[in-house]
Amino acid sequence: MSLENLDKSITESVIEIVEKNSQPADLANKILSWLDAVHSGQESLDDKNSYLNRIEVLLDATKTD
């Protein structure tokens, strides 16, 4: 996964918060991938279907008690 378009501090922050909350590293990768796709214009937050699909993927990757 190439995250060249994202600021290093964003990448580090997402990874840190995911780790702090004992979530799987895969969740951080999915979040960063989505942010990168939105930033690069490959996806739009205005596309409701795409947005809902991504949210579902992120929720499925989130570990809950």
PQR file with spaces between the fields and no chain letter, atoms N, CA, C, O and H, PARSE charges and radii, in Angstrom:
ATOM       1  N    MET     1       0.849   -1.171    0.000 -0.4000 1.5000
ATOM       2  CA   MET     1       0.000    0.000    0.000 -0.0000 2.0000
ATOM       3  C    MET     1       0.895    1.235    0.000  0.5500 1.7000
ATOM       4  O    MET     1       1.783    1.361    0.843 -0.5500 1.4000
ATOM       5  N    SER     2       0.669    2.115   -0.913 -0.4000 1.5000
ATOM       6  CA   SER     2       1.435    3.350   -1.015 -0.0000 2.0000
ATOM       7  C    SER     2       0.637    4.490   -0.384  0.5500 1.7000
ATOM       8  O    SER     2      -0.486    4.779   -0.795 -0.5500 1.4000
ATOM       9  H    SER     2      -0.053    2.013   -1.598  0.4000 1.0000
ATOM      10  N    LEU     3       1.224    5.117    0.600 -0.4000 1.5000
ATOM      11  CA   LEU     3       0.545    6.217    1.278 -0.0000 2.0000
ATOM      12  C    LEU     3       1.315    7.515    1.112  0.5500 1.7000
ATOM      13  O    LEU     3       1.315    8.366    2.002 -0.5500 1.4000
ATOM      14  H    LEU     3       2.137    4.882    0.934  0.4000 1.0000
ATOM      15  N    GLU     4       1.968    7.660   -0.024 -0.4000 1.5000
ATOM      16  CA   GLU     4       2.791    8.831   -0.283 -0.0000 2.0000
ATOM      17  C    GLU     4       1.987   10.126   -0.240  0.5500 1.7000
ATOM      18  O    GLU     4       2.529   11.189    0.063 -0.5500 1.4000
ATOM      19  H    GLU     4       1.969    6.969   -0.747  0.4000 1.0000
ATOM      20  N    ASN     5       0.693   10.036   -0.545 -0.4000 1.5000
ATOM      21  CA   ASN     5      -0.137   11.230   -0.594 -0.0000 2.0000
ATOM      22  C    ASN     5      -0.536   11.732    0.789  0.5500 1.7000
ATOM      23  O    ASN     5      -0.958   12.880    0.932 -0.5500 1.4000
ATOM      24  H    ASN     5       0.253    9.173   -0.791  0.4000 1.0000
ATOM      25  N    LEU     6      -0.406   10.886    1.804 -0.4000 1.5000
ATOM      26  CA   LEU     6      -0.810   11.279    3.145 -0.0000 2.0000
ATOM      27  C    LEU     6       0.369   11.828    3.926  0.5500 1.7000
ATOM      28  O    LEU     6       1.495   11.343    3.817 -0.5500 1.4000
ATOM      29  H    LEU     6      -0.064    9.954    1.688  0.4000 1.0000
ATOM      30  N    ASP     7       0.084   12.843    4.712 -0.4000 1.5000
ATOM      31  CA   ASP     7       1.088   13.424    5.589 -0.0000 2.0000
ATOM      32  C    ASP     7       1.548   12.361    6.591  0.5500 1.7000
ATOM      33  O    ASP     7       0.739   11.588    7.103 -0.5500 1.4000
ATOM      34  H    ASP     7      -0.831   13.237    4.801  0.4000 1.0000
ATOM      35  N    LYS     8       2.832   12.333    6.861 -0.4000 1.5000
ATOM      36  CA   LYS     8       3.402   11.337    7.768 -0.0000 2.0000
ATOM      37  C    LYS     8       2.754   11.397    9.148  0.5500 1.7000
ATOM      38  O    LYS     8       2.565   10.359    9.784 -0.5500 1.4000
ATOM      39  H    LYS     8       3.489   12.962    6.445  0.4000 1.0000
ATOM      40  N    SER     9       2.413   12.593    9.621 -0.4000 1.5000
ATOM      41  CA   SER     9       1.814   12.716   10.951 -0.0000 2.0000
ATOM      42  C    SER     9       0.420   12.086   10.992  0.5500 1.7000
ATOM      43  O    SER     9       0.014   11.556   12.025 -0.5500 1.4000
ATOM      44  H    SER     9       2.567   13.435    9.105  0.4000 1.0000
ATOM      45  N    ILE    10      -0.318   12.140    9.874 -0.4000 1.5000
ATOM      46  CA   ILE    10      -1.634   11.497    9.811 -0.0000 2.0000
ATOM      47  C    ILE    10      -1.461    9.988    9.883  0.5500 1.7000
ATOM      48  O    ILE    10      -2.151    9.307   10.641 -0.5500 1.4000
ATOM      49  H    ILE    10       0.011   12.571    9.034  0.4000 1.0000
ATOM      50  N    THR    11      -0.543    9.480    9.093 -0.4000 1.5000
ATOM      51  CA   THR    11      -0.278    8.040    9.076 -0.0000 2.0000
ATOM      52  C    THR    11       0.121    7.548   10.464  0.5500 1.7000
ATOM      53  O    THR    11      -0.413    6.552   10.952 -0.5500 1.4000
ATOM      54  H    THR    11       0.018   10.033    8.477  0.4000 1.0000
ATOM      55  N    GLU    12       1.057    8.246   11.096 -0.4000 1.5000
ATOM      56  CA   GLU    12       1.525    7.852   12.420 -0.0000 2.0000
ATOM      57  C    GLU    12       0.410    7.937   13.461  0.5500 1.7000
ATOM      58  O    GLU    12       0.313    7.084   14.344 -0.5500 1.4000
ATOM      59  H    GLU    12       1.491    9.055   10.699  0.4000 1.0000
ATOM      60  N    SER    13      -0.424    8.960   13.357 -0.4000 1.5000
ATOM      61  CA   SER    13      -1.519    9.135   14.315 -0.0000 2.0000
ATOM      62  C    SER    13      -2.558    8.031   14.201  0.5500 1.7000
ATOM      63  O    SER    13      -3.033    7.520   15.215 -0.5500 1.4000
ATOM      64  H    SER    13      -0.345    9.653   12.640  0.4000 1.0000
ATOM      65  N    VAL    14      -2.909    7.662   12.992 -0.4000 1.5000
ATOM      66  CA   VAL    14      -3.891    6.595   12.798 -0.0000 2.0000
ATOM      67  C    VAL    14      -3.343    5.291   13.366  0.5500 1.7000
ATOM      68  O    VAL    14      -4.046    4.581   14.086 -0.5500 1.4000
ATOM      69  H    VAL    14      -2.523    8.077   12.168  0.4000 1.0000
ATOM      70  N    ILE    15      -2.112    4.979   13.051 -0.4000 1.5000
ATOM      71  CA   ILE    15      -1.499    3.740   13.558 -0.0000 2.0000
ATOM      72  C    ILE    15      -1.446    3.759   15.083  0.5500 1.7000
ATOM      73  O    ILE    15      -1.744    2.754   15.728 -0.5500 1.4000
ATOM      74  H    ILE    15      -1.541    5.555   12.466  0.4000 1.0000
ATOM      75  N    GLU    16      -1.070    4.892   15.656 -0.4000 1.5000
ATOM      76  CA   GLU    16      -0.965    5.008   17.114 -0.0000 2.0000
ATOM      77  C    GLU    16      -2.318    4.828   17.799  0.5500 1.7000
ATOM      78  O    GLU    16      -2.414    4.095   18.784 -0.5500 1.4000
ATOM      79  H    GLU    16      -0.828    5.708   15.131  0.4000 1.0000
ATOM      80  N    ILE    17      -3.349    5.473   17.302 -0.4000 1.5000
ATOM      81  CA   ILE    17      -4.661    5.382   17.959 -0.0000 2.0000
ATOM      82  C    ILE    17      -5.255    3.985   17.822  0.5500 1.7000
ATOM      83  O    ILE    17      -5.925    3.504   18.735 -0.5500 1.4000
ATOM      84  H    ILE    17      -3.271    6.068   16.502  0.4000 1.0000
ATOM      85  N    VAL    18      -5.014    3.332   16.686 -0.4000 1.5000
ATOM      86  CA   VAL    18      -5.492    1.964   16.505 -0.0000 2.0000
ATOM      87  C    VAL    18      -4.788    1.039   17.500  0.5500 1.7000
ATOM      88  O    VAL    18      -5.425    0.196   18.132 -0.5500 1.4000
ATOM      89  H    VAL    18      -4.469    3.723   15.944  0.4000 1.0000
ATOM      90  N    GLU    19      -3.478    1.202   17.634 -0.4000 1.5000
ATOM      91  CA   GLU    19      -2.720    0.376   18.592 -0.0000 2.0000
ATOM      92  C    GLU    19      -3.150    0.648   20.033  0.5500 1.7000
ATOM      93  O    GLU    19      -3.315   -0.286   20.818 -0.5500 1.4000
ATOM      94  H    GLU    19      -2.961    1.886   17.121  0.4000 1.0000
ATOM      95  N    LYS    20      -3.333    1.933   20.387 -0.4000 1.5000
ATOM      96  CA   LYS    20      -3.736    2.298   21.745 -0.0000 2.0000
ATOM      97  C    LYS    20      -5.072    1.677   22.134  0.5500 1.7000
ATOM      98  O    LYS    20      -5.322    1.401   23.307 -0.5500 1.4000
ATOM      99  H    LYS    20      -3.199    2.692   19.749  0.4000 1.0000
ATOM     100  N    ASN    21      -5.913    1.465   21.152 -0.4000 1.5000
ATOM     101  CA   ASN    21      -7.235    0.911   21.418 -0.0000 2.0000
ATOM     102  C    ASN    21      -7.298   -0.590   21.155  0.5500 1.7000
ATOM     103  O    ASN    21      -8.378   -1.165   21.016 -0.5500 1.4000
ATOM     104  H    ASN    21      -5.710    1.689   20.199  0.4000 1.0000
ATOM     105  N    SER    22      -6.131   -1.210   21.091 -0.4000 1.5000
ATOM     106  CA   SER    22      -6.010   -2.666   20.932 -0.0000 2.0000
ATOM     107  C    SER    22      -6.799   -3.202   19.743  0.5500 1.7000
ATOM     108  O    SER    22      -7.421   -4.262   19.815 -0.5500 1.4000
ATOM     109  H    SER    22      -5.254   -0.744   21.204  0.4000 1.0000
ATOM     110  N    GLN    23      -6.760   -2.453   18.659 -0.4000 1.5000
ATOM     111  CA   GLN    23      -7.418   -2.875   17.427 -0.0000 2.0000
ATOM     112  C    GLN    23      -6.387   -3.536   16.513  0.5500 1.7000
ATOM     113  O    GLN    23      -5.190   -3.276   16.642 -0.5500 1.4000
ATOM     114  H    GLN    23      -6.254   -1.592   18.600  0.4000 1.0000
ATOM     115  N    PRO    24      -6.832   -4.376   15.607 -0.5600 1.5000
ATOM     116  CA   PRO    24      -5.890   -5.042   14.700  0.2800 2.0000
ATOM     117  C    PRO    24      -5.221   -4.041   13.755  0.5500 1.7000
ATOM     118  O    PRO    24      -5.836   -3.061   13.332 -0.5500 1.4000
ATOM     119  N    ALA    25      -3.965   -4.302   13.435 -0.4000 1.5000
ATOM     120  CA   ALA    25      -3.214   -3.425   12.529 -0.0000 2.0000
ATOM     121  C    ALA    25      -3.910   -3.293   11.184  0.5500 1.7000
ATOM     122  O    ALA    25      -3.777   -2.273   10.508 -0.5500 1.4000
ATOM     123  H    ALA    25      -3.466   -5.098   13.779  0.4000 1.0000
ATOM     124  N    ASP    26      -4.654   -4.328   10.796 -0.4000 1.5000
ATOM     125  CA   ASP    26      -5.376   -4.294    9.533 -0.0000 2.0000
ATOM     126  C    ASP    26      -6.384   -3.140    9.497  0.5500 1.7000
ATOM     127  O    ASP    26      -6.654   -2.585    8.432 -0.5500 1.4000
ATOM     128  H    ASP    26      -4.762   -5.156   11.346  0.4000 1.0000
ATOM     129  N    LEU    27      -6.933   -2.783   10.650 -0.4000 1.5000
ATOM     130  CA   LEU    27      -7.866   -1.664   10.708 -0.0000 2.0000
ATOM     131  C    LEU    27      -7.165   -0.367   10.335  0.5500 1.7000
ATOM     132  O    LEU    27      -7.707    0.432    9.571 -0.5500 1.4000
ATOM     133  H    LEU    27      -6.714   -3.234   11.515  0.4000 1.0000
ATOM     134  N    ALA    28      -5.974   -0.153   10.862 -0.4000 1.5000
ATOM     135  CA   ALA    28      -5.203    1.049   10.510 -0.0000 2.0000
ATOM     136  C    ALA    28      -4.928    1.076    9.010  0.5500 1.7000
ATOM     137  O    ALA    28      -5.040    2.126    8.377 -0.5500 1.4000
ATOM     138  H    ALA    28      -5.535   -0.803   11.482  0.4000 1.0000
ATOM     139  N    ASN    29      -4.570   -0.064    8.442 -0.4000 1.5000
ATOM     140  CA   ASN    29      -4.302   -0.129    7.000 -0.0000 2.0000
ATOM     141  C    ASN    29      -5.542    0.221    6.192  0.5500 1.7000
ATOM     142  O    ASN    29      -5.445    0.912    5.177 -0.5500 1.4000
ATOM     143  H    ASN    29      -4.478   -0.917    8.956  0.4000 1.0000
ATOM     144  N    LYS    30      -6.697   -0.245    6.627 -0.4000 1.5000
ATOM     145  CA   LYS    30      -7.952    0.041    5.921 -0.0000 2.0000
ATOM     146  C    LYS    30      -8.305    1.528    6.018  0.5500 1.7000
ATOM     147  O    LYS    30      -8.733    2.131    5.034 -0.5500 1.4000
ATOM     148  H    LYS    30      -6.776   -0.806    7.451  0.4000 1.0000
ATOM     149  N    ILE    31      -8.128    2.114    7.196 -0.4000 1.5000
ATOM     150  CA   ILE    31      -8.397    3.540    7.377 -0.0000 2.0000
ATOM     151  C    ILE    31      -7.465    4.360    6.503  0.5500 1.7000
ATOM     152  O    ILE    31      -7.906    5.277    5.809 -0.5500 1.4000
ATOM     153  H    ILE    31      -7.780    1.625    7.996  0.4000 1.0000
ATOM     154  N    LEU    32      -6.188    4.037    6.534 -0.4000 1.5000
ATOM     155  CA   LEU    32      -5.203    4.793    5.755 -0.0000 2.0000
ATOM     156  C    LEU    32      -5.435    4.632    4.260  0.5500 1.7000
ATOM     157  O    LEU    32      -5.270    5.583    3.495 -0.5500 1.4000
ATOM     158  H    LEU    32      -5.831    3.293    7.097  0.4000 1.0000
ATOM     159  N    SER    33      -5.811    3.453    3.852 -0.4000 1.5000
ATOM     160  CA   SER    33      -6.112    3.222    2.444 -0.0000 2.0000
ATOM     161  C    SER    33      -7.281    4.095    1.993  0.5500 1.7000
ATOM     162  O    SER    33      -7.250    4.679    0.910 -0.5500 1.4000
ATOM     163  H    SER    33      -5.945    2.681    4.474  0.4000 1.0000
ATOM     164  N    TRP    34      -8.303    4.177    2.829 -0.4000 1.5000
ATOM     165  CA   TRP    34      -9.467    4.999    2.507 -0.0000 2.0000
ATOM     166  C    TRP    34      -9.096    6.477    2.460  0.5500 1.7000
ATOM     167  O    TRP    34      -9.473    7.185    1.527 -0.5500 1.4000
ATOM     168  H    TRP    34      -8.328    3.703    3.709  0.4000 1.0000
ATOM     169  N    LEU    35      -8.357    6.940    3.465 -0.4000 1.5000
ATOM     170  CA   LEU    35      -7.935    8.344    3.476 -0.0000 2.0000
ATOM     171  C    LEU    35      -7.110    8.676    2.240  0.5500 1.7000
ATOM     172  O    LEU    35      -7.266    9.743    1.646 -0.5500 1.4000
ATOM     173  H    LEU    35      -8.050    6.365    4.223  0.4000 1.0000
ATOM     174  N    ASP    36      -6.241    7.764    1.861 -0.4000 1.5000
ATOM     175  CA   ASP    36      -5.410    7.981    0.680 -0.0000 2.0000
ATOM     176  C    ASP    36      -6.268    8.038   -0.589  0.5500 1.7000
ATOM     177  O    ASP    36      -6.034    8.873   -1.462 -0.5500 1.4000
ATOM     178  H    ASP    36      -6.114    6.897    2.343  0.4000 1.0000
ATOM     179  N    ALA    37      -7.254    7.155   -0.686 -0.4000 1.5000
ATOM     180  CA   ALA    37      -8.136    7.135   -1.853 -0.0000 2.0000
ATOM     181  C    ALA    37      -8.951    8.425   -1.947  0.5500 1.7000
ATOM     182  O    ALA    37      -9.146    8.961   -3.038 -0.5500 1.4000
ATOM     183  H    ALA    37      -7.445    6.476    0.024  0.4000 1.0000
ATOM     184  N    VAL    38      -9.424    8.916   -0.813 -0.4000 1.5000
ATOM     185  CA   VAL    38     -10.180   10.175   -0.816 -0.0000 2.0000
ATOM     186  C    VAL    38      -9.252   11.327   -1.174  0.5500 1.7000
ATOM     187  O    VAL    38      -9.603   12.182   -1.988 -0.5500 1.4000
ATOM     188  H    VAL    38      -9.266    8.480    0.073  0.4000 1.0000
ATOM     189  N    HIS    39      -8.084   11.351   -0.575 -0.4000 1.5000
ATOM     190  CA   HIS    39      -7.124   12.431   -0.832 -0.0000 2.0000
ATOM     191  C    HIS    39      -6.694   12.483   -2.303  0.5500 1.7000
ATOM     192  O    HIS    39      -6.528   13.563   -2.870 -0.5500 1.4000
ATOM     193  H    HIS    39      -7.799   10.656    0.085  0.4000 1.0000
ATOM     194  N    SER    40      -6.517   11.322   -2.905 -0.4000 1.5000
ATOM     195  CA   SER    40      -6.044   11.271   -4.291 -0.0000 2.0000
ATOM     196  C    SER    40      -7.185   11.423   -5.300  0.5500 1.7000
ATOM     197  O    SER    40      -6.945   11.500   -6.505 -0.5500 1.4000
ATOM     198  H    SER    40      -6.651   10.444   -2.444  0.4000 1.0000
ATOM     199  N    GLY    41      -8.430   11.467   -4.805 -0.4000 1.5000
ATOM     200  CA   GLY    41      -9.567   11.651   -5.702 -0.0000 2.0000
ATOM     201  C    GLY    41     -10.135   10.363   -6.274  0.5500 1.7000
ATOM     202  O    GLY    41     -11.043   10.400   -7.106 -0.5500 1.4000
ATOM     203  H    GLY    41      -8.625   11.405   -3.826  0.4000 1.0000
ATOM     204  N    GLN    42      -9.613    9.231   -5.840 -0.4000 1.5000
ATOM     205  CA   GLN    42     -10.116    7.949   -6.321 -0.0000 2.0000
ATOM     206  C    GLN    42     -11.479    7.619   -5.719  0.5500 1.7000
ATOM     207  O    GLN    42     -12.260    6.867   -6.301 -0.5500 1.4000
ATOM     208  H    GLN    42      -8.876    9.201   -5.164  0.4000 1.0000
ATOM     209  N    GLU    43     -11.754    8.191   -4.546 -0.4000 1.5000
ATOM     210  CA   GLU    43     -13.050    8.020   -3.896 -0.0000 2.0000
ATOM     211  C    GLU    43     -13.507    9.383   -3.405  0.5500 1.7000
ATOM     212  O    GLU    43     -12.704   10.285   -3.171 -0.5500 1.4000
ATOM     213  H    GLU    43     -11.119    8.801   -4.073  0.4000 1.0000
ATOM     214  N    SER    44     -14.820    9.505   -3.254 -0.4000 1.5000
ATOM     215  CA   SER    44     -15.397   10.762   -2.790 -0.0000 2.0000
ATOM     216  C    SER    44     -16.291   10.504   -1.594  0.5500 1.7000
ATOM     217  O    SER    44     -17.036    9.524   -1.557 -0.5500 1.4000
ATOM     218  H    SER    44     -15.472    8.772   -3.444  0.4000 1.0000
ATOM     219  N    LEU    45     -16.209   11.392   -0.618 -0.4000 1.5000
ATOM     220  CA   LEU    45     -17.103   11.280    0.526 -0.0000 2.0000
ATOM     221  C    LEU    45     -18.533   11.631    0.128  0.5500 1.7000
ATOM     222  O    LEU    45     -19.475   11.319    0.857 -0.5500 1.4000
ATOM     223  H    LEU    45     -15.604   12.188   -0.648  0.4000 1.0000
ATOM     224  N    ASP    46     -18.698   12.271   -1.013 -0.4000 1.5000
ATOM     225  CA   ASP    46     -20.024   12.619   -1.517 -0.0000 2.0000
ATOM     226  C    ASP    46     -20.744   11.423   -2.136  0.5500 1.7000
ATOM     227  O    ASP    46     -21.962   11.452   -2.313 -0.5500 1.4000
ATOM     228  H    ASP    46     -17.934   12.524   -1.606  0.4000 1.0000
ATOM     229  N    ASP    47     -19.989   10.370   -2.467 -0.4000 1.5000
ATOM     230  CA   ASP    47     -20.581    9.157   -3.028 -0.0000 2.0000
ATOM     231  C    ASP    47     -21.098    8.309   -1.870  0.5500 1.7000
ATOM     232  O    ASP    47     -20.342    7.577   -1.230 -0.5500 1.4000
ATOM     233  H    ASP    47     -18.999   10.347   -2.323  0.4000 1.0000
ATOM     234  N    LYS    48     -22.386    8.420   -1.618 -0.4000 1.5000
ATOM     235  CA   LYS    48     -22.988    7.788   -0.446 -0.0000 2.0000
ATOM     236  C    LYS    48     -22.784    6.272   -0.416  0.5500 1.7000
ATOM     237  O    LYS    48     -22.497    5.714    0.643 -0.5500 1.4000
ATOM     238  H    LYS    48     -23.000    9.014   -2.138  0.4000 1.0000
ATOM     239  N    ASN    49     -22.928    5.606   -1.546 -0.4000 1.5000
ATOM     240  CA   ASN    49     -22.755    4.147   -1.582 -0.0000 2.0000
ATOM     241  C    ASN    49     -21.333    3.741   -1.248  0.5500 1.7000
ATOM     242  O    ASN    49     -21.113    2.814   -0.469 -0.5500 1.4000
ATOM     243  H    ASN    49     -23.161    6.059   -2.407  0.4000 1.0000
ATOM     244  N    SER    50     -20.368    4.432   -1.835 -0.4000 1.5000
ATOM     245  CA   SER    50     -18.966    4.144   -1.560 -0.0000 2.0000
ATOM     246  C    SER    50     -18.653    4.392   -0.091  0.5500 1.7000
ATOM     247  O    SER    50     -17.976    3.595    0.558 -0.5500 1.4000
ATOM     248  H    SER    50     -20.547    5.185   -2.468  0.4000 1.0000
ATOM     249  N    TYR    51     -19.152    5.495    0.416 -0.4000 1.5000
ATOM     250  CA   TYR    51     -18.931    5.856    1.814 -0.0000 2.0000
ATOM     251  C    TYR    51     -19.506    4.784    2.746  0.5500 1.7000
ATOM     252  O    TYR    51     -18.831    4.337    3.673 -0.5500 1.4000
ATOM     253  H    TYR    51     -19.703    6.142   -0.111  0.4000 1.0000
ATOM     254  N    LEU    52     -20.741    4.378    2.500 -0.4000 1.5000
ATOM     255  CA   LEU    52     -21.379    3.370    3.338 -0.0000 2.0000
ATOM     256  C    LEU    52     -20.652    2.029    3.262  0.5500 1.7000
ATOM     257  O    LEU    52     -20.528    1.332    4.269 -0.5500 1.4000
ATOM     258  H    LEU    52     -21.290    4.741    1.747  0.4000 1.0000
ATOM     259  N    ASN    53     -20.172    1.664    2.075 -0.4000 1.5000
ATOM     260  CA   ASN    53     -19.409    0.425    1.921 -0.0000 2.0000
ATOM     261  C    ASN    53     -18.122    0.476    2.731  0.5500 1.7000
ATOM     262  O    ASN    53     -17.764   -0.495    3.399 -0.5500 1.4000
ATOM     263  H    ASN    53     -20.273    2.230    1.257  0.4000 1.0000
ATOM     264  N    ARG    54     -17.425    1.609    2.673 -0.4000 1.5000
ATOM     265  CA   ARG    54     -16.170    1.741    3.423 -0.0000 2.0000
ATOM     266  C    ARG    54     -16.413    1.690    4.921  0.5500 1.7000
ATOM     267  O    ARG    54     -15.667    1.051    5.661 -0.5500 1.4000
ATOM     268  H    ARG    54     -17.715    2.398    2.131  0.4000 1.0000
ATOM     269  N    ILE    55     -17.465    2.371    5.360 -0.4000 1.5000
ATOM     270  CA   ILE    55     -17.784    2.355    6.789 -0.0000 2.0000
ATOM     271  C    ILE    55     -18.057    0.918    7.247  0.5500 1.7000
ATOM     272  O    ILE    55     -17.611    0.506    8.318 -0.5500 1.4000
ATOM     273  H    ILE    55     -18.072    2.891    4.759  0.4000 1.0000
ATOM     274  N    GLU    56     -18.786    0.171    6.435 -0.4000 1.5000
ATOM     275  CA   GLU    56     -19.078   -1.221    6.769 -0.0000 2.0000
ATOM     276  C    GLU    56     -17.792   -2.039    6.875  0.5500 1.7000
ATOM     277  O    GLU    56     -17.642   -2.849    7.791 -0.5500 1.4000
ATOM     278  H    GLU    56     -19.149    0.506    5.566  0.4000 1.0000
ATOM     279  N    VAL    57     -16.871   -1.829    5.943 -0.4000 1.5000
ATOM     280  CA   VAL    57     -15.579   -2.534    5.974 -0.0000 2.0000
ATOM     281  C    VAL    57     -14.823   -2.187    7.256  0.5500 1.7000
ATOM     282  O    VAL    57     -14.253   -3.067    7.902 -0.5500 1.4000
ATOM     283  H    VAL    57     -16.994   -1.171    5.199  0.4000 1.0000
ATOM     284  N    LEU    58     -14.820   -0.909    7.621 -0.4000 1.5000
ATOM     285  CA   LEU    58     -14.106   -0.481    8.836 -0.0000 2.0000
ATOM     286  C    LEU    58     -14.777   -1.047   10.090  0.5500 1.7000
ATOM     287  O    LEU    58     -14.093   -1.486   11.013 -0.5500 1.4000
ATOM     288  H    LEU    58     -15.283   -0.195    7.096  0.4000 1.0000
ATOM     289  N    LEU    59     -16.084   -1.037   10.125 -0.4000 1.5000
ATOM     290  CA   LEU    59     -16.772   -1.592   11.286 -0.0000 2.0000
ATOM     291  C    LEU    59     -16.529   -3.092   11.403  0.5500 1.7000
ATOM     292  O    LEU    59     -16.356   -3.605   12.508 -0.5500 1.4000
ATOM     293  H    LEU    59     -16.641   -0.680    9.375  0.4000 1.0000
ATOM     294  N    ASP    60     -16.515   -3.791   10.285 -0.4000 1.5000
ATOM     295  CA   ASP    60     -16.241   -5.225   10.304 -0.0000 2.0000
ATOM     296  C    ASP    60     -14.812   -5.523   10.804  0.5500 1.7000
ATOM     297  O    ASP    60     -14.570   -6.564   11.414 -0.5500 1.4000
ATOM     298  H    ASP    60     -16.656   -3.374    9.387  0.4000 1.0000
ATOM     299  N    ALA    61     -13.884   -4.614   10.542 -0.4000 1.5000
ATOM     300  CA   ALA    61     -12.490   -4.809   10.941 -0.0000 2.0000
ATOM     301  C    ALA    61     -12.242   -4.386   12.378  0.5500 1.7000
ATOM     302  O    ALA    61     -11.169   -4.645   12.922 -0.5500 1.4000
ATOM     303  H    ALA    61     -14.081   -3.768   10.046  0.4000 1.0000
ATOM     304  N    THR    62     -13.224   -3.736   13.002 -0.4000 1.5000
ATOM     305  CA   THR    62     -13.069   -3.256   14.373 -0.0000 2.0000
ATOM     306  C    THR    62     -13.406   -4.365   15.360  0.5500 1.7000
ATOM     307  O    THR    62     -14.446   -5.016   15.259 -0.5500 1.4000
ATOM     308  H    THR    62     -14.096   -3.526   12.560  0.4000 1.0000
ATOM     309  N    LYS    63     -12.507   -4.565   16.314 -0.4000 1.5000
ATOM     310  CA   LYS    63     -12.685   -5.583   17.333 -0.0000 2.0000
ATOM     311  C    LYS    63     -13.514   -4.989   18.473  0.5500 1.7000
ATOM     312  O    LYS    63     -13.189   -3.925   18.999 -0.5500 1.4000
ATOM     313  H    LYS    63     -11.662   -4.036   16.396  0.4000 1.0000
ATOM     314  N    THR    64     -14.580   -5.683   18.843 -0.4000 1.5000
ATOM     315  CA   THR    64     -15.417   -5.219   19.963 -0.0000 2.0000
ATOM     316  C    THR    64     -15.576   -6.336   20.979  0.5500 1.7000
ATOM     317  O    THR    64     -15.429   -7.517   20.665 -0.5500 1.4000
ATOM     318  H    THR    64     -14.844   -6.548   18.416  0.4000 1.0000
ATOM     319  N    ASP    65     -15.874   -5.941   22.180 -0.4000 1.5000
ATOM     320  CA   ASP    65     -16.092   -6.929   23.256 -0.0000 2.0000
ATOM     321  C    ASP    65     -17.501   -7.441   23.237  0.5500 1.7000
ATOM     322  O    ASP    65     -17.866   -8.276   24.065 -0.5500 1.4000
ATOM     323  H    ASP    65     -15.994   -4.982   22.436  0.4000 1.0000
